[in-house]
Amino acid sequence: MRWWERDPWLELAQVFLRNPFRTFLSSLGVGWGLFMILITVGASNGLEEGVKADMGNRVKNSAFIWGKSTSMAYKGYPRKRKIELTSSDVEYLVENATTLQAVAPRNQLGGWRGENNVTHDLKSAACGVFGDIPVYKDIDPVIVTEGRYINQRDLDDRRKVAVIGTRVRQSLFSRDEEVLGSHIQIQGVNFTVVGVFKSQQTGEDAEESENSIFTPYTTFNRAFHMGDKVGWLSLLIKEDVRGDTAVAEVLRLLKAQKSVHPEDPRGFGEWSMAEIHEEMSTVFRAFRWVSFVFGGLALFAGVIGIMNIMLITVKERTRELGVRRALGATPANIVVQIMMETLTLTILAGLIGGIFGVSALDTLDSFLVSAEDNGIFRHPHITLDVLLNALMTMTILGALAGVLPALRALRIQPVDALRT
């Protein structure tokens, strides 16, 4: 018997169609098991996509550090000493930190939903005004819709230029008014608008970002009498470095630079998007494995059902198998036939379950795309490696399920079978 010949497959179809209802019930468990694997893992991917999107579109390898008050006396300095960062600290990190791609100092004036601090003609608005350097755009990306972003010449020449968010544009300018080249007053200081940007974040974070104004860091510090002060540091971590490793190095360097006790937990504040992404990825990776295991158990239960059905089938076909042995069928022929039947039933059931699973995820994804509010559940999907692993697991289990029925078939003796 050769599996590529036509006769074995015709015989296989006859065996399945001899009792179609039993065939359907035995294959239902396998199909349901693979369906559950794809649905649960796909839902986990959708939840992960939604949670990360809800966290905003800041690059995942970013972190932020600011000065606080010390809780431990050190080198003659008392506790509760306020730590203030300066431009020299930025230069120190650029020269000594090995885990960072970039360091961006930042200062802020005013805030969202605060007092009106920006005017244009007779209109005024409450905006967050920031002193930035060009590299900050790599840490918190925005889309420049008109004009340009801050550049190095702006910093070197201390130009009084500003890049405004789309909500600032709506608040201070009429719809048809030319924005680029216009002047705005920030707490009485004139700035020329050179660009308009749109946030890549979502929800309230996007609203707050688009209600902001970016100015050159050097201009900001001079115009608003900040001196050498740095409000906080925005860090871009190297791609191959863990977030906690980079933050630990930066804190160690800053504590040495500012004479803060190495064990003082309160000298600096820190918030790391990199660490949050790493933690979330670990959680969802574990959740996907749990989903795969539980789906695998359902798949295993379905395969056990097929094995039991095949055992019953072998018993019912005792006379048929005995006649085969009497007519010269070898043990290998019998084993191949039983294994073919078991594997075919398992794979067909699994493929049907897989098709339904992928179709269900695709339908759900289309519905979420058309919905105005996706919440924290977006783009449920299955990656190719998960699909291939599920199919491989199903095939291996199907092969194992055929072993016991095949051994039972081998025990049938031609003489005993002919007596039945």
DAFEN-V70794 format. One record per pair of residues at least 12 apart in sequence whose C-alpha atoms are under 8 Angstrom apart, sorted by the first residue. I is the first residue (numbers start at 0). J is the second residue. Records with the same first field share a line. If there is no record, write none. Layout:
I: J  J
This chain:
0: 332
2: 339
7: 336
11: 340
21: 308
25: 301  304  305  308
26: 301  304  305  344  345  348
27: 301  348
28: 297  298  300  301  302  304
29: 297  298  299  300  301  302  345  348  349  352
30: 298  301  348  349  350  351  352  353
31: 297  298  301  349  352
32: 294  295  296  297  298  299  301  349  352
33: 294  295  297  298  349  352  353  356  389  393
34: 349  352  353  355  356
35: 294  297  356
36: 290  291  293  294  295  389
37: 353  356  357  381  386
38: 356  357  359  360
39: 287  290  291  294
40: 287  290  291  381
41: 360  379  380  381
42: 379  380
43: 283  286  287  379
44: 283  287  378  379  380  381
45: 376  377  378  379  380
46: 375  376  377  379
47: 279  280  283  376
48: 375  376  377  378  379
49: 373  374  375  376  377  378
50: 375  376
51: 276
52: 200  201  375
53: 201  375
55: 199  200  201  204
56: 139  140  199  200  201
57: 138  139  140  200  272
58: 137  138  139  140  272
59: 272  273  276
60: 235  236  237  238  242  272  273
61: 138  233  234  235  236  242  271  272  273
62: 233  234  235  236  242  246  269  270  271  272  273
63: 231  232  233  234  269  270  271
64: 231  232  233  234  267  268  269  270
65: 84  230  231  232  267  268  269
66: 81  82  83  84  231  266  267  268
67: 81  82  83  265  266  267  268
68: 80  81  82  265  266  267
69: 81  82  259  263  265  266  267
70: 263  264  265  266
71: 260  263
72: 260
73: 258  259  260
74: 258
82: 257  266  267
83: 228  229  230
84: 228  229  230  231
85: 227  228  229
86: 104  227  228  229
88: 253  256
89: 102  103  104  232
92: 249  252  253
95: 252
96: 248  249  252
98: 236  237  240  244  245  248
99: 234  235  236  237  245
100: 234  235  236  237
101: 134  234  235  236
102: 232  233  234  235
103: 131  132  134  135  232  233  234
104: 131  132  216  229  230  231  232  233
105: 129  130  131  132  216  229  230  231  232  233
106: 129  130  131  216  219  220  229  230  231
107: 127  128  129  130  230
108: 127  128  129
109: 125  126  127  128
110: 125  126  127  128
111: 125  126  127  207  210  211
112: 125  126
113: 125  126
116: 185  186
117: 183  184  185  186
118: 171  183  184  185
119: 171  172  182  183  184
122: 170  171  172
123: 170  171
124: 167  170  171
126: 167  210  211  212
127: 210  211  212
128: 211  212  213  214
129: 211  212  213  214  216  219
130: 213  214  215  216  217  218  219  220
131: 213  214  215  216
132: 149  150  151  154  215  216
133: 148  149  150  151
135: 233
137: 235
138: 233  234  235
140: 198  199
141: 196  197  198  199
142: 196  197  198  199
143: 194  195  196  197
144: 194  195  196  197
145: 179  194  195  196
146: 179  193  194  195
147: 162  193  194  195
148: 162  193  194
149: 161  162  213  214  215
153: 215
154: 215  216  217  218
155: 217
157: 215  217  218
158: 215  218
159: 189  190  191  214  215  218
160: 190  191  192  193  214  215
161: 190  191  192  193  194  212  213  214  215
162: 192  193  194  195  196  212  213  214
163: 192  194  195  196  209  210  211  212  213
164: 195  196  197  198  208  209  210  211  212
165: 195  196  197  209  210
166: 206  209  210
167: 209  210  211  212
168: 195
178: 192
179: 191  192  193  194
180: 192  193
188: 222
196: 209
197: 209
241: 273  274
242: 271  272  273  274  277
243: 271  273  274
246: 269  271
250: 267
254: 266
298: 393
299: 396
302: 345  396  397  400
303: 400
305: 341  344  345  400
306: 341  400  401  403  404
309: 341  401  404
310: 403  404  407
313: 404  407  408
317: 408  411  416
318: 416  417  419
319: 416
320: 333  408  411  413  416
321: 411  412  413  414  415  416  417
322: 413  416  417
323: 413
324: 412  413
325: 413  414
330: 409
333: 405  408  409
334: 405  406  408  409
337: 401  404  405
338: 398  401  402  405
341: 397  398  400  401
342: 394  397  398  401
345: 393  394  397
346: 393  394  397
349: 390  393
357: 380  381
360: 379  380
361: 379  380
363: 379
364: 377  378  379  380
